[in-house]
């Protein structure tokens, strides 16, 4: 838990008192990857991990759900439907 909290904290840029406690919205997509890697590394350091991967970031990104939207309009247009 501490590793995950530290990972989020390290992504926050505090420039002034009263600033945001969370990362900028443009950087939110990378937060879960940063957290997962930090937790995996902490588990490895304590001998709790089952094995170590050569590149943990690539491993986590490969297991992370990626949003995707189908292009409904182009499908309709190809069928001759315009409105």
C-alpha positions as CSV (number, residue, x, y, z in Angstrom):
1,X,0.0,0.0,0.0
2,X,2.8,2.4,0.9
3,X,4.5,1.6,-2.5
4,X,1.3,2.5,-4.4
5,X,0.8,5.7,-2.4
6,X,4.4,6.8,-3.0
7,X,4.1,6.1,-6.7
8,X,1.1,8.4,-7.0
9,X,2.7,11.1,-4.8
10,X,5.8,11.1,-7.0
11,X,3.7,11.9,-10.1
12,X,2.3,15.0,-8.5
13,X,4.0,18.3,-9.3
14,X,3.5,20.7,-6.4
15,X,4.3,24.2,-7.4
16,X,2.4,26.3,-4.9
17,X,0.7,25.8,-1.5
18,X,-2.8,24.5,-1.9
19,X,-2.0,22.8,-5.3
20,X,-3.5,19.6,-6.4
21,X,-2.9,16.4,-4.5
22,X,-3.4,14.3,-7.6
23,X,-1.5,14.1,-10.8
24,X,-2.6,16.3,-13.7
25,X,-5.5,14.9,-15.7
26,X,-3.3,14.6,-18.7
27,X,-1.0,12.2,-16.8
28,X,-3.7,10.0,-15.1
29,X,-3.5,7.2,-17.7
30,X,0.0,6.3,-16.5
31,X,-0.8,6.3,-12.8
32,X,-2.1,2.6,-12.6
33,X,1.1,1.5,-14.5
34,X,3.3,3.4,-12.1
35,X,1.5,2.0,-9.1
36,X,1.5,-1.6,-10.3
37,X,5.3,-1.4,-11.1
38,X,6.0,0.1,-7.7
39,X,4.0,-2.6,-5.9
40,X,5.6,-5.4,-7.9
41,X,9.1,-4.0,-7.2
42,X,8.2,-3.7,-3.4
43,X,7.0,-7.3,-3.4
44,X,10.1,-8.5,-5.2
45,X,12.3,-6.6,-2.7
46,X,10.5,-8.4,0.2
47,X,10.9,-11.8,-1.5
48,X,7.1,-12.1,-2.1
49,X,7.2,-12.1,-5.9
50,X,7.0,-15.3,-7.8
51,X,9.6,-14.2,-10.4
52,X,11.1,-11.1,-11.9
53,X,10.4,-9.8,-15.4
54,X,13.1,-8.1,-17.5
55,X,11.0,-5.1,-18.1
56,X,8.2,-4.7,-15.6
57,X,6.7,-1.6,-17.3
58,X,6.2,-3.5,-20.6
59,X,4.7,-6.5,-18.6
60,X,2.2,-4.2,-16.8
61,X,1.3,-2.3,-19.9
62,X,0.6,-5.5,-21.8
63,X,-1.8,-6.7,-19.0
64,X,-3.6,-3.3,-18.8
65,X,-6.9,-2.8,-20.5
66,X,-6.8,-0.3,-23.3
67,X,-10.0,1.5,-24.2
68,X,-11.1,1.2,-27.8
69,X,-14.2,2.5,-29.6
70,X,-15.6,1.1,-32.8
71,X,-16.2,3.6,-35.5
72,X,-20.0,3.2,-35.9
73,X,-20.4,6.1,-38.3
74,X,-17.9,4.7,-40.9
75,X,-19.7,1.3,-40.7
76,X,-23.0,2.9,-41.4
77,X,-21.6,5.1,-44.2
78,X,-20.1,2.1,-45.9
79,X,-23.7,0.6,-46.0
80,X,-25.0,3.8,-47.7
81,X,-26.7,5.1,-44.5
82,X,-25.9,8.8,-44.1
83,X,-28.4,10.1,-41.5
